[in-house]
Amino acid sequence: MKKIIFLLLLSQAVLSQTVEFIEKNDTLQRPKYQQFIFLNDSTDLSAAIKVATIKATGNLRNPVKMLAKIKSESQKLGANSYKFVSFRKNALAAELTVTAYFITDSIHGVNYWNIPQNKVYIFGDDDLSVTKTQSYKIDGEKHEIGTGEYKVFNLYNGKELKISKGGFTGMTLWVKGEQGKSRFLSFSGVGIAGAQHVISSSGQGVGVNFTTGKIHHMDHDSALLLIKIFTEKK
């Protein structure tokens, strides 16, 4: 009986998410927008205000949910951005640590151009507790992506990349290259950025999803975190 209770408590602890402030600083700044911008390693933060260093602990099923919890707590203190520190995991749980900042619009502008440009990122499943491989096509060529992996494709200005998932009854996305822009896509729905938009020469439209294949646009600031956590598939 004691063993069963222990296992139940352990399971509950792993499924829950906790946030711990390693360091916390006072700031009078209050962001104009509810955003939590990913800060590139090369962005100069000497003029930024360091708000807190925060560690989130949770299960392996969705690292982005840990970031969402950190975001919620950080914004209460006036943070509008974050820099990745570390990600650790074992067989039961994961631990994400970031440093939260308040940055001005000028720092935000500089940081934007430090983010990878003219790329398409394809992310595999974010449930790190399982092993799963998914297939898709880029311009008719078959590729596979596994759990915790991402793949990068060049996106040339003015040209379209055809991305297909799920065969005849699946979904196809035409992504048109625009100077200075990258796209972040997933098949698991992690970090969805609103509706699924199809970018093509005919303009923007909402993609139709079928049961055998879905392609989701990801929130950039969550996707850039996964680049730090996932393994690049060559």
Steps between C-alpha positions, in 0.01 A plus 500: 500500500781740590670421168182583305460832686866586430458427128185711484676792670799464268272494195319812621830682557626417152175611335491831687703804404691710749685830460792609718663843502876455520549876487247783505552873445257786542405703192256786454470426130168377365496371140246646258432157346451152645796340325793284605768542235777246448839673529777380273841423652664771290260779603665767716308512830718756678213752489231244590353466849548157651177404676551142621659163448230236514494120500191301402467129571240282332435186298661409169184530294516868406803724576316802356248477785786558743592812306135614518510465878825696519351766273196540725711548812759722329247740354368570849844648573516708182696266270435496125781274376716207598836338433548125507732371775462121514275200450549174688295182502494147638261208458224672702526877479654801329647826630510825303694806618485843337592857589219752455562861390324824425623632165425817305370513142852580375645183655205308362581630152865398524401158635262442207786515251704259712234231455561253211364640173355342185457151645221249552523300822311171528457371857429142602276397788572685826391215730847397616362205696432302181680412177308595188597548136290695251537525125441802277603630159687811391443577130403136450807355676428280801654581841459369854517680831519338845397606848719782629648576156485792259600541138600821321432585135606810309219735399599713203352845449207495257497121461254249645563187701234229485457313829267198514390283791267203503464392138194561282267587789765694692608862483722695264657834578666734250743727680625800306839644584508861622824680573591486867225254602516142620214252554463256789274198446401196704284193452405460867332835565763622748519878536225567245494860381130559435339357188694295250573731208597389153751738344490486121520716192127548520528657846414372847227250575408264779625145453255210519595225743413133452546212739809354336717810491519842661757775464506771763667839500689550824546803716853621422607555859400145598654348186834669564505341845452155344803559277698516825336186640458277192767332287550617143442226244762524225 
